[in-house]
């Protein structure tokens, strides 16, 4: 998480701020075998990724308090 936070520090150059990093990394960081096994697709899959990205963004914006 601290590494992703360091990456977000360069967002003015890379446009990879905490929200974009969360969108990209959330499905890997919060992977759910149950969801993969159930065959989520379409709207359900989109909503799951959205929740995951919100959680990862929260963690990134509160790294110092959490870790």
C-alpha positions as CSV (number, residue, x, y, z in Angstrom):
1,X,0.0,0.0,0.0
2,X,2.8,2.4,0.8
3,X,4.3,1.7,-2.7
4,X,0.9,2.6,-4.3
5,X,0.8,5.7,-2.1
6,X,4.2,6.7,-3.5
7,X,3.0,6.2,-7.0
8,X,0.0,8.4,-6.3
9,X,2.4,11.2,-5.2
10,X,3.4,11.5,-8.9
11,X,-0.2,11.8,-10.1
12,X,0.4,15.2,-11.5
13,X,2.7,13.5,-14.0
14,X,1.1,10.1,-14.4
15,X,-2.6,10.9,-13.8
16,X,-2.6,7.8,-11.5
17,X,-4.1,9.3,-8.4
18,X,-5.5,7.1,-5.6
19,X,-8.8,6.5,-7.3
20,X,-7.2,5.4,-10.6
21,X,-4.8,3.2,-8.7
22,X,-7.6,1.7,-6.8
23,X,-9.6,0.9,-9.9
24,X,-6.6,-0.9,-11.4
25,X,-5.4,-2.7,-8.4
26,X,-8.6,-3.5,-6.4
27,X,-9.6,-6.7,-8.4
28,X,-6.2,-8.2,-7.6
29,X,-5.8,-7.0,-4.1
30,X,-9.3,-8.0,-3.0
31,X,-9.8,-11.0,-5.2
32,X,-12.7,-13.3,-4.3
33,X,-12.7,-16.9,-5.3
34,X,-16.4,-17.2,-4.4
35,X,-17.3,-14.4,-6.9
36,X,-15.2,-16.0,-9.6
37,X,-16.7,-19.4,-9.0
38,X,-20.3,-18.0,-9.1
39,X,-19.7,-16.6,-12.6
40,X,-20.5,-13.0,-11.8
41,X,-20.9,-11.1,-15.1
42,X,-22.4,-7.9,-16.3
43,X,-23.8,-5.5,-13.7
44,X,-23.0,-7.7,-10.7
45,X,-19.3,-7.9,-11.7
46,X,-19.2,-4.2,-12.2
47,X,-20.8,-3.5,-8.8
48,X,-18.3,-5.8,-7.1
49,X,-15.3,-4.1,-8.7
50,X,-16.8,-0.8,-7.7
51,X,-17.0,-1.8,-4.1
52,X,-13.5,-3.2,-4.2
53,X,-12.1,0.0,-5.7
54,X,-13.8,2.1,-3.0
55,X,-12.3,0.0,-0.3
56,X,-8.8,0.2,-1.8
57,X,-9.1,4.0,-2.4
58,X,-10.1,4.4,1.3
59,X,-7.0,2.4,2.4
60,X,-4.7,4.4,0.1
61,X,-6.0,7.7,1.4
62,X,-5.6,6.5,5.0
63,X,-2.3,4.5,4.8
64,X,-0.7,6.4,7.6
65,X,-3.5,5.8,10.0
66,X,-4.0,2.2,9.1
67,X,-0.4,1.0,8.9
